[in-house]
Amino acid sequence: MRFSLDTIAEDLSPLSVAILELLKEKDKKPVKGNVAFQKEMFLIANYIDKVNERAEFIPHILGPYSEASEVSIDNLVSMGLVEKKDNTYKITPSGIKVLGLKQDTFSSEEKESIADFKEFISNLTNDEILLFIYASYPDYTIESTEYRRIMKSRVKNSISIYKKKASSVWKRLLLLQV
């Protein structure tokens, strides 16, 4: 049984809409891999309460992890709103149409923050992403299998982040935590 895009849009949770917003940002640039996806969603959930209520992040082997986010993106893939290819996630034309029907889900400030999170994370390597998350959210490192390795290379990765000009976004994200 096929559902119309209107019907699909009506049933989407704020978590699923946030995923579509994330994938739409930066000219629909794909999200590369599960580490980037989970950490971008973690930042979004920490900023937008209605996403956080659904995401339920817990400490995990690579820091914060949300099974609900993983299930939501898999559902979006099965509905044809997101495409997964070579461990990247990309919004589809149907996903853009459905997102257009859900434009009132988030404020312009919340959408701008989603764009900032994507810009920040998309320019980093997985080790740099983990360094930022581990340093900023130490409560989520208790189950990490990578924490020690990442912290041993923190100076090198911090310099790399700075050279990528990501530091202004980094500072903004740190301010959001206060």
N, C-alpha and C positions, 0 to 999 in steps of 0.2 A: 504494500500500500504506500503510495507516494503522498507526501504532505506538501501543501503550498508553503511558500516562503513566509507568508503572513502567519500561518499557523505555527511554523517553526519559531518565528520571532516572538510570538506571544508566550511561548513556553521557555524561552531562554532565561537562565538565572543571571544575576549580575556578574557572577564568576565567569560564565561563558561569554557574556558581552565584553568583559574586560579582556579576555583572551583575544577576541576578534579585534578590539581596539588596539591591543598590543601589536597584532600582526598587520594591521592597517598602517601603523606609524612608519615613518622613515621611507615613504614611497613604497610601502608594501614589502620592504626588505624582509626576507625570511628570518626567523629565529633559528639560530644554529645550535641544535642539540638540546638535550634534556637539562644539562646544568644551567645553560643560559635561560631556558624557559622557566625552570623552577625558581631560579633566583630573581628573574624579572617579576614573576607572579608574586613572589614573597615581598618584594619592595612595593608592588601595587597594593597587596593586601594590607601591608602595614600603613599605607596612606589612606586607603578607601575602606571605611568600616563595612559597607555592605558586601564587599568582596571578602574581607577578612572573616566575616560571619560564616561564609560557605567554605573557605579554603582550608581552614584548620591545619595550619602548618605545625609540624613536629620536628624535633631534632632527629637527624638521620645520618647515614654514612657519609654524605657530602654536604652536611649542614641542613638548613631548613628544607623540608619536603612536604608536599601536599598531595595526598592520594586523590583528593577531590579535584585538584587542578589537572592531574594526569587523566582521570576518568573524563573530565569535561572536554579536554582537547581530543581524546580518543572519540568521544561522541560527536564532536564537531567534524572530525575527519569522516566518520561513518555517515554523517548527514550531507557530506559534500561541501561543507562551508570552509574547511581547512584541508590542505593537501600536505601529506607527509612524504617527503622524498629525500633519500640519502641523509637521514637524521636531521632534516630541517623541516620547519613548519612554515607554511605560506597560506595566506588568505586566498580564497577562490573568488571569482566573480559573484557567485551565489552568496558567499560570506559577506561580501561588500554590500550587496543588496539587503541582506538581513540586518546588517549593522545599521544601514540607513533607516530601517524601521525602528531601531532602538536608540536613536540619537539622544533621547531625553533621559537615558539611564544615568549618565554622569554629567557633572557640571563641566564647564570649559576649563576650569582650574584642574579638575581631576584628569581630564583628557590630556592637558598639557603636561601633567606629571607623568602620565603613562608614556608620553612621547619622550620625556626627559630620561626616564628609566631605560627605555629601549635604546636611546642614543648612547647612554653611558655604558650599558652592558654590551651592546653590539660591537663596540670598539675594543673590547678586552678579550684576552685569552681565558680559558677556563681557570687556570691558576690565578690570574688576576681577579677574576670574578670571586673565586673562593676566598682569596685574601681579603677583599673588601667586605664580604659577608661575615667571615670569621672575626675580623677586627671590629666590625660594627655591631655584631649581634653574637657575643660570646656564649650566650645561653644556648645557642643552637649548635655548639661544637661538641657537646658531650658524647655524641654517638659517632662523630666523624672519624673515618679511617684515614683521612688525608691531612688533618689539622697540623701535625708535627712537620710533615714534609712542606706544607704550604708556608708555615711560619719560619722555617729555615731559610726560605728564599724570599722573605717579605721585603727586604731592602731592594733587591734586584727588581722585584715586581712592582714595588711602589714607585721606583724611578721610572719604570716603563709606563706605568699609568700616567705619571706626571708628563712624560715626554709626548704622550698621545693627546695631550691637552684635555684630558678628561677631568683634570683637577677641579675645574669650576663646577661641573656637575657633581663631582664627589663631595665638594663642600656643601652644595645645596642638599644633597641626600643626607649628609651628616646633620644638617640643621633640622631636617624633618624628624629626626629621631629625638630631638630635645624636647 
